[in-house]
Amino acid sequence: MAIHLLLSVSLLVSSLSGTASTTFTLSNSCGYTVWPGLLSSAGSPPLSTTGFALAPGESRPVDAPPGWSGRVWGRTQCATDPNTGKFSCATGECGSGTVECAGGGAAPPTTLAEFTLNGAGGNDFYDASLVDGSNLPMVVVPQGGSGGSNCGPTGCLVDVNGGCPADLKVTGADGAAIACKSACGAYGRPEDCCSGDHNTPQTCQPSASSQYFKNACPRAYSYAYDDATSTFTCASGTANYLITFCPSISSLKSSVSSVNPTSSGSGGGTGQPLVNETVSFAGQGGDPYEYVSASSMSSAPSILLAFAAAAVTWLTCTAHRLPL
């Protein structure tokens, strides 16, 4: 799905004068290699790279020129075919055949971070989106930044793949869940895709499937018109941005308190927490994941969430609280 309308409009009215570049620091806290992909919007100045490998524990800065707009995501389970020499990934695939995405976008389902720098009103606009589904946890944290309580962290801290409804789940060769589709990606219905007769905020409402994502990741976009709780802003030129794949709760708390102590971790201007404090999720990641699997929970109460034809049991766990 295209970058949200608000971000696109912001780019059209942006002012580029006298603004320094912005640094995105991409950090991999997963227990496996992640290959970030980066895509510039049409008419946006290009970045120095469109894709690379990040080993576990590795970080890499990428400078974005003034007025840049685009998206960042993580690709997983990537390899080069020894016969064809073609590079491809199980999730987040951009179709270039190489590590660099070279103008290719992410195939859904993929967790996205979306940015418009130096946009309307002299602000950076940013969000995390599950509109195209999710493949791995990802959080965006402003480094410094001003602009009030809405200049704060956003993203999806939890791995939703393990609890993904069966009709939305994507599995790998070993049968394990590697991604979770959106209802739009699974069914293509106008009411799920906010298209056709459902292309306005009034005619496109959140579905039971999008509510699955919203319960897991309250600050992330769960459907196309989720703007009120999911768009964040910092004054342009005051912030760089840390983008972390598979962040641990402790590292996230540290990054927020040490570099942006005035931002609100409990909801910011959106009034939403970064994590639903009543829900825990079974993850498929490496050791850095601070998730609790269902098999290890012996006495936690459960919450039953109804979906179209199935129910998913969510387990409560105070270990997932994020009192920033």
LINJOJO-V935763 format. One line per field, one symbol per residue. phi: phi as a letter, one per 30 degrees, with the letter a starting at -180 (. if undefined). psi: psi as a letter, one per 40 degrees, with the letter a starting at -180 (. if undefined). burial: 1 if it has 9 or more other ideal C-beta (glycine too) atoms within 8 Angstrom, else 0. A space follows every 50 residues. Layout:
BEGIN
phi=???
psi=???
burial=???
END
This chain:
BEGIN
phi=.deeeedddeddcdccdicddcccccbccddadccdcbbddeidddcdbb lacbdeicbbdbdcdeidblbbaccbhcacdddcidcabdbiecidibdd dhjdcddddbdbcbbbchceiibdcaacbcecjbbadabcbdcijbkidd cbdbkbdcddddcdeedcdccddciddcabddddddcideddchbhdccb edcbcdcddddeddddbdcddcadcddecbcbbbeeicbcbcccchdddd ddedddddcbdddcdclhddicddbddcbbbdccddeddcccdedcccbd dccccdcebbbcdccdaddcdbdd
psi=iihiddddddddeihehfhiihhhhhhheieihhgiihhiiheiiiieie iiihiheiihihhhiheihaiiihiifiihhddeehhiidieheedeidh dfeiihhihhhihhihifahefihhiihhedeaidiihihhhhbiieaee gaiiaheiheddehideehhiadeeiheihiidddddeidddefibeffi ddehiiidddddddddgdeihdidffddeehiiihheeiihhhhhfiidd ddddddddegeeiheedaeeehidhheehiihieaadehfihiddehdeh iihhhhadeiihhhhiheeeigg.
burial=00110111111001000010011111111110111111111001001001 11010100010111011111111111010010000010101111010001 11010101111111111110001111111111111111111111111011 11111111111111100111010000111111111100010111000110 00010010111111111111111101101111111101111111111110 11101110110011101111011111101111111101101110001001 001010100001011110010101
END
